[in-house]
Amino acid sequence: MKLTRTSPEPRDSEPSVKAAVLRFALAGLIAVAIVGLLSFFLMRRIGTTQATENASEVTGVIGEGVVEPNLSPALLADDPAALERFDRLIREDVLSDQIVRVKLWDEDGRIVYSDEPRLIGQKFDLGADERQALRTGAPDAELSDVSEPENQYERDFGQLLEAYARIRAPDGQPLLFETYTEYGDVTASGRDLWLAFLPALILSLLLLELIQLPLASSLARRVRSAHRDRVRLLERAVDASDRERRRIAGDLHDGAVQDLTGVALSLEVGARRVEDDPDSARALRSGAARTRATVRSLRSLLVEIYPPSLQRAGLVAALEDMLAPLEARGIETSLDVGPGIDLDVEREALCFRVAQEAVRNALKHAGAGCVAVALEQSQGAIRLTVTDDGRGFDPATAAGATGHIGTDLLRDLAAELEGEIRIDSEPGRGTEVALSLPSG
């Protein structure tokens, strides 16, 4: 099975300012969406972190402002009346929709007080964070692990945020005041925080996008203007090349070809006049033959440089003249032209130039022994193919290489006519050059 590699697509035709601005706007909106999404996650995380720190600070304020002033030796001695008074205080001033559990620990891990009376008097091992809070006095908060034994009565609340702060008993003994807040309330607080900033961020990004749109439009217009200048220069270069080809062809035809033709006739006449001198006559006839061969070569070269039949007799005759010198070199050729071919002058010239460039490359680079040219027109489209059985090449590595500049220029001309040139080839399998054009 043959593996076909296709050359890169031809360049687009003249760039559209509207399309370029729309692409820029779409890219900008995508960038805004990405930045907004990243900002959403970042600000949500910042908001949650801030809300967690606030919960820790609130616990410290409650501990110092509400709990510590109401501590008494009787409370620490488990006096029922003192516990009842303290419990009433906690339920009225501390517990709320957010704070669902309160605990008061001593240094030994005994729960001095809790709004869950079953926990009062129980003793648990304090964790490293709790011990550090007791030692340093800095309030802290973390997501509670409700699987611990001390949390057996908090598991029904779901995910909780555990915050604690150090306070002191009347005798100076350090105690750990701990609150449990529903984590959903914490994240809601964080959400409220980032929701306050996110609209302003999105609006700023959109405003930046709107400011950049005129700049993108101006840049697109400059690109289009540069593209037009490039196309005009390309057309002038091709026209100048055609004029120079016609001039050279005319000079050769009217000058060297005519002179050599006259020389060949003179040598033939001279040979007839010296029939009595066989050696001289033979030399003159040999010179005349070589001169005529040179004239034929020059005329073939003239056809290759600029075929007069393209303007006079049309594309088919020009293609026939282009292939004629190949047959003289022993290369098998074929020309297959479909019925109803009707092209304007510009498309005829492009078809001939593409065929000429493909044939020239087949002779110069491919060492082809057979070249086939086919031209057809159907359903409003023109297709020209030039196929050879040469050594082939890899289009991906040959793109833009020296010797393929002519093909690149023809790609641009084809793009201006809304057409394309494709090259299918691989080493050892020959080459097919195909030109597709709307018939106009």
C-alpha positions as CSV (number, residue, x, y, z in Angstrom):
1,M,0.0,0.0,0.0
2,K,1.4,3.3,-1.0
3,L,2.0,5.9,1.7
4,T,1.2,9.3,0.4
5,R,2.5,12.4,2.1
6,T,0.8,15.7,1.3
7,S,2.6,19.0,1.2
8,P,1.6,21.7,3.6
9,E,-1.6,23.5,2.8
10,P,-1.2,26.6,0.7
11,R,-1.3,30.0,2.3
12,D,-4.8,31.5,2.8
13,S,-6.0,34.2,0.5
14,E,-6.1,37.8,1.6
15,P,-6.6,37.9,5.3
16,S,-10.0,39.3,6.5
17,V,-9.9,42.0,9.2
18,K,-13.3,40.9,10.5
19,A,-12.2,37.3,10.8
20,A,-8.9,38.3,12.4
21,V,-10.7,40.5,15.0
22,L,-13.3,37.8,15.7
23,R,-10.5,35.2,16.3
24,F,-8.7,37.7,18.6
25,A,-12.0,38.4,20.4
26,L,-12.7,34.6,20.8
27,A,-9.1,34.0,22.0
28,G,-9.6,36.9,24.5
29,L,-12.9,35.5,25.8
30,I,-11.2,32.1,26.2
31,A,-8.4,33.7,28.1
32,V,-10.9,35.6,30.3
33,A,-12.7,32.4,31.0
34,I,-9.5,30.6,32.0
35,V,-8.3,33.5,34.1
36,G,-11.7,33.7,35.7
37,L,-11.8,30.0,36.4
38,L,-8.3,30.1,38.0
39,S,-9.3,33.2,39.9
40,F,-12.4,31.4,41.1
41,F,-10.4,28.5,42.6
42,L,-7.7,30.8,44.0
43,M,-10.1,33.3,45.5
44,R,-12.2,30.5,46.9
45,R,-9.2,29.0,48.6
46,I,-8.2,32.4,49.9
47,G,-11.7,33.1,51.1
48,T,-11.9,29.7,52.9
49,T,-8.5,30.3,54.4
50,Q,-9.5,33.8,55.5
51,A,-12.8,32.4,57.0
52,T,-10.8,29.8,58.9
53,E,-8.5,32.4,60.3
54,N,-11.5,34.5,61.3
55,A,-13.1,31.5,63.1
56,S,-9.8,31.0,65.0
57,E,-9.8,34.7,65.9
58,V,-13.4,34.7,67.0
59,T,-12.7,31.7,69.2
60,G,-9.9,33.6,70.8
61,V,-12.1,36.7,71.3
62,I,-14.9,34.6,72.9
63,G,-12.4,32.8,75.1
64,E,-10.9,36.0,76.4
65,G,-14.0,38.1,76.5
66,V,-16.8,35.7,77.5
67,V,-15.4,32.5,78.9
68,E,-12.4,33.6,80.9
69,P,-14.1,36.3,82.9
70,N,-16.8,33.7,84.0
71,L,-14.5,31.0,85.1
72,S,-14.6,30.1,88.8
73,P,-12.9,27.6,91.2
74,A,-16.2,26.0,91.7
75,L,-16.6,25.4,88.0
76,L,-13.2,23.8,87.9
77,A,-14.2,21.6,90.9
78,D,-17.2,20.3,89.0
79,D,-19.7,22.1,91.2
80,P,-23.2,21.4,89.7
81,A,-24.5,24.9,90.3
82,A,-21.4,26.5,88.8
83,L,-21.7,24.2,85.8
84,E,-25.3,25.1,85.4
85,R,-24.6,28.8,85.4
86,F,-21.7,28.5,83.0
87,D,-23.8,26.2,80.7
88,R,-26.6,28.8,80.6
89,L,-24.0,31.5,79.7
90,I,-22.5,29.4,76.9
91,R,-25.9,28.5,75.4
92,E,-27.1,32.1,75.4
93,D,-23.9,33.9,74.4
94,V,-21.7,31.4,72.5
95,L,-23.6,28.6,70.8
96,S,-25.3,29.7,67.5
97,D,-26.2,28.4,64.1
98,Q,-22.5,28.3,63.3
99,I,-20.9,27.2,66.6
100,V,-22.4,23.9,67.4
101,R,-20.1,22.5,70.1
102,V,-18.0,24.0,72.9
103,K,-15.3,22.3,75.1
104,L,-13.1,23.5,77.8
105,W,-9.9,21.4,78.5
106,D,-7.3,21.4,81.2
107,E,-3.6,20.6,80.7
108,D,-4.2,16.9,81.5
109,G,-6.7,16.4,78.8
110,R,-9.7,16.4,81.0
111,I,-12.9,18.1,79.7
112,V,-13.8,20.6,82.3
113,Y,-16.9,21.7,80.5
114,S,-18.9,20.9,77.3
115,D,-22.4,21.8,76.2
116,E,-22.6,18.0,75.7
117,P,-22.8,17.0,79.4
118,R,-21.7,13.4,78.7
119,L,-18.3,14.6,77.9
120,I,-17.7,16.5,81.2
121,G,-15.1,14.9,83.3
122,Q,-13.8,12.5,80.5
123,K,-10.1,12.5,79.8
124,F,-8.5,12.2,76.3
125,D,-5.0,12.6,75.0
126,L,-4.4,16.1,73.7
127,G,-3.0,16.3,70.2
128,A,0.2,18.1,69.2
129,D,-1.7,21.2,67.9
130,E,-3.7,21.5,71.1
131,R,-0.5,21.2,73.2
132,Q,1.1,23.9,71.1
133,A,-1.8,26.2,71.6
134,L,-1.7,25.7,75.3
135,R,2.1,26.4,75.3
136,T,2.2,29.4,73.0
137,G,-1.3,30.9,73.5
138,A,-1.8,31.5,69.8
139,P,-5.3,30.6,68.5
140,D,-5.5,28.0,65.8
141,A,-8.1,26.1,63.7
142,E,-8.1,23.0,61.6
143,L,-10.6,20.6,60.0
144,S,-11.8,18.2,62.7
145,D,-11.2,14.5,62.5
146,V,-14.6,13.4,63.9
147,S,-13.3,9.8,64.1
148,E,-11.4,10.5,67.3
149,P,-13.0,9.2,70.6
150,E,-13.5,12.7,71.9
151,N,-15.7,13.5,68.8
152,Q,-18.2,10.6,69.3
153,Y,-21.0,13.1,69.9
154,E,-20.1,15.4,67.0
155,R,-20.3,13.0,64.1
156,D,-23.9,13.8,63.4
157,F,-23.0,17.4,62.5
158,G,-20.9,16.3,59.5
159,Q,-17.7,18.2,58.6
160,L,-16.6,20.6,61.4
161,L,-14.0,23.2,61.8
162,E,-12.2,22.9,65.1
163,A,-10.8,26.2,66.6
164,Y,-9.1,26.6,70.0
165,A,-7.5,29.3,72.0
166,R,-5.7,29.4,75.4
167,I,-7.3,31.1,78.4
168,R,-6.5,31.1,82.1
169,A,-8.4,30.1,85.2
170,P,-8.6,32.4,88.2
171,D,-5.6,30.7,89.7
172,G,-3.5,31.2,86.5
173,Q,-3.9,27.6,85.3
174,P,-3.9,27.5,81.4
175,L,-7.0,26.0,79.9
176,L,-7.9,25.3,76.3
177,F,-11.1,26.7,75.0
178,E,-12.4,24.9,71.9
179,T,-15.3,25.6,69.5
180,Y,-16.7,23.5,66.6
181,T,-18.1,25.3,63.6
182,E,-20.0,23.7,60.7
183,Y,-17.6,23.7,57.8
184,G,-20.3,24.6,55.4
185,D,-20.7,27.9,57.1
186,V,-17.0,28.5,56.9
187,T,-16.9,27.8,53.1
188,A,-20.1,29.9,52.7
189,S,-18.3,32.8,54.4
190,G,-15.3,32.2,52.1
191,R,-17.6,32.1,49.0
192,D,-19.1,35.4,50.0
193,L,-15.7,36.9,50.2
194,W,-14.5,35.8,46.7
195,L,-17.9,36.6,45.2
196,A,-17.4,40.1,46.3
197,F,-14.2,40.4,44.2
198,L,-14.8,38.0,41.3
199,P,-17.3,40.3,39.3
200,A,-14.8,43.2,39.5
201,L,-12.0,40.9,38.2
202,I,-14.2,39.6,35.3
203,L,-15.3,43.1,34.4
204,S,-11.7,44.3,34.4
205,L,-10.6,41.5,32.1
206,L,-13.5,42.2,29.8
207,L,-12.7,45.9,29.7
208,L,-9.1,45.0,28.9
209,E,-10.4,42.8,26.1
210,L,-12.6,45.7,24.7
211,I,-9.6,48.1,24.8
212,Q,-7.5,45.7,22.8
213,L,-10.1,45.1,20.1
214,P,-9.3,48.4,18.2
215,L,-5.6,47.5,18.5
216,A,-6.3,44.1,17.0
217,S,-8.4,45.6,14.2
218,S,-5.6,48.1,13.4
219,L,-3.0,45.3,13.4
220,A,-5.2,43.1,11.1
221,R,-5.6,46.0,8.7
222,R,-1.8,46.5,8.6
223,V,-1.4,42.8,7.9
224,R,-3.9,42.9,5.1
225,S,-2.3,45.9,3.6
226,A,1.1,44.2,3.8
227,H,-0.4,41.1,2.2
228,R,-1.8,43.2,-0.7
229,D,1.5,44.9,-1.2
230,R,3.2,41.5,-1.3
231,V,0.7,40.2,-3.8
232,R,1.2,43.2,-6.0
233,L,4.9,42.8,-5.9
234,L,4.5,39.1,-6.7
235,E,2.3,39.9,-9.7
236,R,4.7,42.5,-10.9
237,A,7.6,40.1,-10.5
238,V,5.7,37.4,-12.5
239,D,4.7,40.0,-15.2
240,A,8.3,41.3,-15.4
241,S,9.5,37.7,-15.7
242,D,7.0,37.1,-18.6
243,R,8.0,40.3,-20.3
244,E,11.7,39.4,-20.0
245,R,11.0,35.9,-21.3
246,R,9.1,37.4,-24.3
247,R,12.0,39.8,-24.9
248,I,14.7,37.1,-24.7
249,A,12.6,34.8,-26.9
250,G,12.0,37.5,-29.5
251,D,15.7,38.5,-29.5
252,L,16.8,34.9,-30.0
253,H,14.2,34.2,-32.7
254,D,14.9,37.4,-34.6
255,G,18.6,37.3,-34.0
256,A,20.6,34.2,-33.3
257,V,18.0,31.7,-34.7
258,Q,17.7,33.6,-38.0
259,D,21.5,34.1,-38.3
260,L,22.2,30.4,-37.6
261,T,19.5,29.4,-40.1
262,G,21.2,31.6,-42.7
263,V,24.6,30.1,-41.8
264,A,23.2,26.6,-42.3
265,L,21.8,27.5,-45.8
266,S,25.1,29.1,-46.7
267,L,27.1,26.1,-45.6
268,E,24.7,23.8,-47.7
269,V,25.2,26.1,-50.7
270,G,28.9,26.1,-50.2
271,A,28.9,22.3,-50.1
272,R,27.2,22.1,-53.4
273,R,29.7,24.4,-55.0
274,V,32.7,22.3,-53.9
275,E,31.4,18.9,-55.1
276,D,34.7,18.3,-56.8
277,D,36.4,18.5,-53.3
278,P,34.7,15.6,-51.3
279,D,36.4,16.4,-48.1
280,S,35.5,20.1,-48.2
281,A,31.9,19.3,-49.2
282,R,31.6,16.7,-46.4
283,A,32.9,19.2,-43.8
284,L,30.5,21.9,-45.0
285,R,27.5,19.6,-44.9
286,S,28.5,18.4,-41.4
287,G,28.7,22.0,-40.3
288,A,25.3,22.7,-41.8
289,A,23.8,19.7,-40.0
290,R,25.2,20.8,-36.7
291,T,24.0,24.3,-37.2
292,R,20.5,23.0,-38.0
293,A,20.6,20.9,-34.9
294,T,21.6,24.0,-32.9
295,V,18.6,25.9,-34.5
296,R,16.2,23.1,-33.4
297,S,17.6,23.2,-29.9
298,L,17.2,26.9,-29.7
299,R,13.7,26.7,-31.0
300,S,12.9,24.1,-28.3
301,L,14.4,26.5,-25.8
302,L,12.3,29.3,-27.1
303,V,9.1,27.2,-26.6
304,E,10.3,26.4,-23.0
305,I,11.1,30.1,-22.2
306,Y,7.8,31.4,-23.5
307,P,5.4,29.5,-25.7
308,P,3.9,31.8,-28.3
309,S,1.1,29.2,-28.7
310,L,-0.3,30.1,-25.2
311,Q,-1.6,33.4,-26.5
312,R,-2.1,32.5,-30.1
313,A,-3.5,28.9,-30.0
314,G,-4.5,28.4,-26.3
315,L,-3.5,26.3,-23.4
316,V,-3.7,22.9,-25.0
317,A,-1.4,23.8,-27.9
318,A,1.1,25.4,-25.4
319,L,1.1,22.2,-23.3
320,E,1.7,20.1,-26.5
321,D,4.6,22.4,-27.4
322,M,6.0,22.1,-23.8
323,L,6.0,18.3,-24.0
324,A,7.5,18.1,-27.5
325,P,11.1,18.6,-26.4
326,L,10.7,15.8,-23.8
327,E,9.9,13.3,-26.6
328,A,13.0,14.4,-28.4
329,R,15.0,13.4,-25.3
330,G,13.4,9.9,-25.2
331,I,11.0,10.7,-22.4
332,E,7.6,9.2,-22.8
333,T,4.8,11.8,-22.5
334,S,1.0,11.9,-22.6
335,L,-1.5,14.8,-22.6
336,D,-5.1,14.1,-21.6
337,V,-7.4,17.1,-22.0
338,G,-11.1,16.7,-21.0
339,P,-13.9,18.2,-23.1
340,G,-15.4,21.7,-22.5
341,I,-12.2,23.4,-21.2
342,D,-13.0,27.1,-21.1
343,L,-10.6,29.3,-19.1
344,D,-9.8,33.0,-18.9
345,V,-6.4,34.3,-19.7
346,E,-5.3,34.4,-16.1
347,R,-6.2,30.8,-15.3
348,E,-4.7,29.6,-18.6
349,A,-1.4,31.2,-17.7
350,L,-1.5,29.8,-14.2
351,C,-2.2,26.2,-15.5
352,F,0.6,26.5,-18.0
353,R,3.1,27.8,-15.4
354,V,2.2,25.1,-12.9
355,A,2.6,22.4,-15.6
356,Q,5.9,24.0,-16.8
357,E,7.3,24.1,-13.3
358,A,6.3,20.5,-12.6
359,V,7.8,19.2,-15.8
360,R,11.0,21.3,-15.3
361,N,11.4,19.8,-11.8
362,A,10.7,16.3,-13.1
363,L,13.5,16.7,-15.6
364,K,16.0,18.5,-13.4
365,H,15.5,16.7,-10.1
366,A,13.6,13.5,-10.6
367,G,15.2,11.9,-13.6
368,A,11.8,10.9,-14.9
369,G,11.3,8.5,-17.8
370,C,7.6,9.2,-18.2
371,V,5.6,12.4,-17.7
372,A,1.8,12.6,-17.9
373,V,-0.3,15.8,-18.0
374,A,-4.1,15.8,-17.5
375,L,-6.5,18.7,-17.6
376,E,-10.2,18.5,-16.8
377,Q,-13.1,20.8,-16.0
378,S,-16.2,19.6,-14.2
379,Q,-18.8,21.0,-11.8
380,G,-17.3,24.5,-11.9
381,A,-13.7,23.4,-11.0
382,I,-10.5,23.0,-13.0
383,R,-8.0,20.3,-12.1
384,L,-4.5,20.0,-13.7
385,T,-2.3,17.1,-12.7
386,V,1.3,16.4,-13.7
387,T,2.6,12.9,-12.9
388,D,6.1,11.5,-13.3
389,D,7.8,8.2,-12.5
390,G,11.0,9.9,-11.1
391,R,12.8,9.3,-7.9
392,G,10.4,11.3,-5.8
393,F,11.1,13.2,-2.6
394,D,9.7,14.0,0.8
395,P,7.6,17.2,0.5
396,A,7.9,17.8,4.3
397,T,11.6,18.2,4.1
398,A,11.7,19.8,0.6
399,A,9.3,22.6,1.5
400,G,11.0,26.0,1.0
401,A,14.3,24.4,-0.1
402,T,16.3,25.9,-2.9
403,G,14.9,24.9,-6.3
404,H,11.3,24.9,-5.1
405,I,10.9,28.6,-4.9
406,G,9.0,28.7,-8.2
407,T,6.5,26.3,-6.7
408,D,6.1,28.5,-3.7
409,L,5.4,31.5,-5.8
410,L,2.8,29.5,-7.8
411,R,1.1,28.5,-4.6
412,D,0.6,32.2,-3.8
413,L,-0.8,32.9,-7.3
414,A,-3.2,29.9,-7.0
415,A,-4.3,31.1,-3.5
416,E,-5.2,34.5,-5.1
417,L,-7.5,32.7,-7.5
418,E,-9.0,30.7,-4.6
419,G,-7.2,27.6,-5.7
420,E,-4.5,25.3,-4.2
421,I,-1.5,23.3,-5.3
422,R,-0.9,19.9,-3.7
423,I,2.2,17.7,-4.1
424,D,2.0,13.9,-3.4
425,S,5.3,12.2,-3.4
426,E,7.7,9.9,-1.6
427,P,11.2,8.8,-2.3
428,G,11.3,6.1,-5.0
429,R,7.6,6.4,-6.0
430,G,7.4,9.4,-8.3
431,T,5.5,12.7,-7.9
432,E,2.1,14.1,-8.7
433,V,1.5,17.8,-8.8
434,A,-2.2,18.8,-8.7
435,L,-3.6,22.3,-9.3
436,S,-7.3,22.8,-8.3
437,L,-9.1,26.0,-9.3
438,P,-12.6,27.3,-9.5
439,S,-13.4,27.8,-13.2
440,G,-14.5,31.4,-12.5
